Amino acid sequence: MVQHVAGVLDHRHPVARDVLQALVVLGQRVGALPPARQGVVGGLHRQQRGGDVGVQGQGFGQLVEVGVDDLVRRVAEDLVALAAIGLAQIGKLELFNRKRQENAAFYNAHLKGVTTPFVPEGYGHVYHQYTVRVPDGKRDALRDYLKEQGIGSEVYYPVPIHKQKLYTQELGYNQTLPETEKAALEVLSLPVHPSLSQADLETVVKAINTFMGA
């Protein structure tokens, strides 16, 4: 199967192809490892233990046996399947990116009342996300309105990194970044995936423009 899906790849994506093929091989090798015997530490390896509690005996921490538990084996099987799908899909990457760019261009030309993504001249954007900024504290209300209309949207991300508990509580960060914090209150990502129809795009635009009073 690996050889078959690899054969459909575009030669212009050799690095991505090699990475995915490596994942396939890794998954196959892990999946082929012998099951871990009873008493073997769960995971990929069993380690040599010290003779006494608290004493690091000779060979302590050395890997003495290779094996996998059922969870690792299942992950390996999933890895093979996902990598194979990726190998097949990567041949469509340019088509997907172009469709996303076309969807974004439609939004850019027709959305009103929100700030659309800025792309510097001479650069391209593949629009993994299409994120607008909603002014005047209306972001969450707009998101609720879109949900009522059956339109999905998401906030990436609601809490800036410097305001995460890990940094503020555990690491003692006390930093204010006004523009970052303002952006976190305004950003909203809209549907932009390649499967959107023209009717879908027009529905999103109409809903946003109606809510924003444009």
C-alpha distance (Angstrom), angle and dihedral (degrees) to the residues before:
residue distance angle dihedral
M1 . . .
V2 3.81 . .
Q3 3.79 92.0 .
H4 3.81 91.1 48.2
V5 3.79 97.3 52.1
A6 3.80 91.8 41.4
G7 3.78 88.5 57.3
V8 3.82 92.8 64.6
L9 3.78 94.0 55.9
D10 3.76 122.3 116.6
H11 3.82 109.9 -114.6
R12 3.82 88.4 -132.7
H13 3.81 91.2 74.2
P14 3.83 102.6 58.4
V15 3.80 96.9 140.6
A16 3.79 95.2 50.1
R17 3.80 89.6 44.3
D18 3.79 92.0 52.4
V19 3.82 92.1 48.8
L20 3.79 92.9 51.0
Q21 3.79 92.4 45.4
A22 3.79 89.2 51.2
L23 3.80 89.3 53.4
V24 3.80 90.1 51.5
V25 3.80 91.6 51.2
L26 3.82 92.0 45.6
G27 3.77 91.6 50.4
Q28 3.80 92.0 48.2
R29 3.79 92.7 49.1
V30 3.80 94.1 47.8
G31 3.78 90.2 45.8
A32 3.80 89.8 52.6
L33 3.81 95.5 53.3
P34 3.81 116.1 111.9
P35 3.80 116.3 -96.8
A36 3.77 114.2 -96.7
R37 3.81 112.1 -100.5
Q38 3.77 121.4 -125.9
G39 3.76 108.6 -76.8
V40 3.77 94.2 27.8
V41 3.78 112.4 124.5
G42 3.83 110.0 -104.7
G43 3.78 114.8 -103.8
L44 3.77 131.1 42.3
H45 3.80 100.7 -39.9
R46 3.79 144.9 29.7
Q47 3.78 115.2 -138.0
Q48 3.78 129.0 -146.1
R49 3.80 109.7 -110.2
G50 3.80 128.1 -143.3
G51 3.78 119.5 -106.3
D52 3.81 98.4 -121.1
V53 3.77 131.9 35.7
G54 3.78 108.4 -93.3
V55 3.79 92.9 7.9
Q56 3.79 119.8 107.3
G57 3.79 101.1 -141.2
Q58 3.77 126.2 -165.2
G59 3.79 110.2 -60.6
F60 3.81 93.7 16.1
G61 3.81 110.7 164.7
Q62 3.79 93.8 10.6
L63 3.81 117.5 138.2
V64 3.79 108.6 -117.8
E65 3.80 105.1 166.2
V66 3.78 138.8 25.2
G67 3.78 119.9 -140.5
V68 3.77 143.1 128.9
D69 3.76 134.8 -134.8
D70 3.79 122.5 -133.8
L71 3.81 94.1 -94.0
V72 3.80 93.0 56.1
R73 3.81 90.1 46.1
R74 3.81 91.5 52.9
V75 3.79 91.0 48.1
A76 3.79 89.3 51.6
E77 3.78 91.5 52.3
D78 3.81 91.1 49.7
L79 3.80 89.5 47.8
V80 3.78 91.7 57.4
A81 3.81 91.9 49.3
L82 3.82 94.8 46.9
A83 3.80 93.5 46.2
A84 3.80 90.5 49.9
I85 3.80 90.0 52.2
G86 3.79 89.4 48.6
L87 3.79 91.0 51.5
A88 3.79 90.4 54.4
Q89 3.81 95.1 43.1
I90 3.79 97.0 48.4
G91 3.78 89.7 73.0
K92 3.81 86.5 65.3
L93 3.80 94.9 48.5
E94 3.78 97.4 105.3
L95 3.80 91.2 48.4
F96 3.80 91.4 50.2
N97 3.81 92.4 48.0
R98 3.78 92.4 48.5
K99 3.81 91.3 50.6
R100 3.81 91.0 50.1
Q101 3.80 89.6 50.5
E102 3.80 90.8 50.9
N103 3.81 91.1 49.9
A104 3.81 90.2 49.0
A105 3.80 91.3 49.3
F106 3.80 89.9 54.8
Y107 3.80 90.9 51.0
N108 3.81 91.4 47.0
A109 3.79 91.3 53.2
H110 3.79 98.1 45.0
L111 3.82 112.0 27.5
K112 3.80 115.3 102.4
G113 3.78 132.4 -168.1
V114 3.81 95.7 23.0
T115 3.80 133.3 82.4
T116 3.80 111.6 -110.7
P117 3.84 123.7 -150.6
F118 3.78 117.0 -73.8
V119 3.80 118.2 -133.7
P120 3.84 116.5 -173.4
E121 3.78 116.9 -125.5
G122 3.77 112.0 -89.3
Y123 3.82 93.9 25.8
G124 3.78 132.7 99.1
H125 3.80 132.8 -144.3
V126 3.82 126.4 -153.0
Y127 3.84 92.5 -163.4
H128 3.77 100.6 -136.7
Q129 3.79 78.8 170.7
Y130 3.79 127.6 15.0
T131 3.78 103.2 -146.0
V132 3.79 125.8 -176.0
R133 3.79 128.9 -176.1
V134 3.78 116.7 -124.8
P135 3.82 113.0 -154.1
D136 3.81 133.9 -149.1
G137 3.80 96.8 35.7
K138 3.81 92.7 -69.0
R139 3.80 98.3 122.1
D140 3.80 99.2 99.5
A141 3.80 93.1 41.6
L142 3.80 90.1 51.1
R143 3.78 90.6 49.5
D144 3.82 90.5 52.1
Y145 3.79 90.3 48.4
L146 3.79 92.3 50.7
K147 3.80 89.8 50.4
E148 3.80 89.5 53.6
Q149 3.80 88.1 53.5
G150 3.80 91.4 51.6
I151 3.81 93.4 -107.0
G152 3.78 119.0 134.2
S153 3.80 122.9 -139.0
E154 3.79 136.2 162.0
V155 3.79 141.6 -159.4
Y156 3.81 114.9 -124.7
Y157 3.01 97.5 -148.8
P158 3.80 128.6 -6.1
V159 3.82 96.8 -179.0
P160 3.83 119.3 46.0
I161 3.79 116.4 -131.7
H162 3.81 93.6 -110.8
K163 3.82 89.6 56.2
Q164 3.80 95.9 50.6
K165 3.81 114.4 117.5
L166 3.79 91.6 -118.5
Y167 3.79 89.9 63.9
T168 3.80 101.1 34.5
Q169 3.80 100.0 40.5
E170 3.78 106.6 24.4
L171 3.80 101.5 30.2
G172 3.79 97.6 31.3
Y173 3.81 98.4 -125.1
N174 3.79 113.2 168.4
Q175 3.77 102.1 174.2
T176 3.79 129.3 144.4
L177 3.80 118.6 -151.4
P178 3.82 105.1 176.4
E179 3.80 99.1 -171.9
T180 3.79 93.2 46.4
E181 3.80 91.7 48.7
K182 3.80 91.6 47.7
A183 3.80 91.1 50.4
A184 3.81 91.2 50.9
L185 3.82 88.6 58.1
E186 3.80 94.3 48.3
V187 3.82 109.4 37.5
L188 3.80 120.0 106.2
S189 3.80 125.4 170.6
L190 3.80 117.9 -144.7
P191 3.82 131.7 -158.4
V192 3.82 109.5 -79.3
H193 3.80 104.5 150.6
P194 3.82 119.4 138.0
S195 3.81 94.1 -108.5
L196 3.82 94.5 66.9
S197 3.78 113.9 118.9
Q198 3.80 125.3 -143.2
A199 3.80 87.9 -105.2
D200 3.82 89.8 53.9
L201 3.81 91.8 52.5
E202 3.79 92.2 48.3
T203 3.81 90.8 49.4
V204 3.81 91.7 53.8
V205 3.81 92.9 46.9
K206 3.80 93.4 47.3
A207 3.81 92.6 49.9
I208 3.81 94.5 49.2
N209 3.78 94.9 43.7
T210 3.81 91.0 48.1
F211 3.81 92.5 50.4
M212 3.80 93.4 45.5
G213 3.81 90.8 48.7
A214 3.79 93.1 -120.7
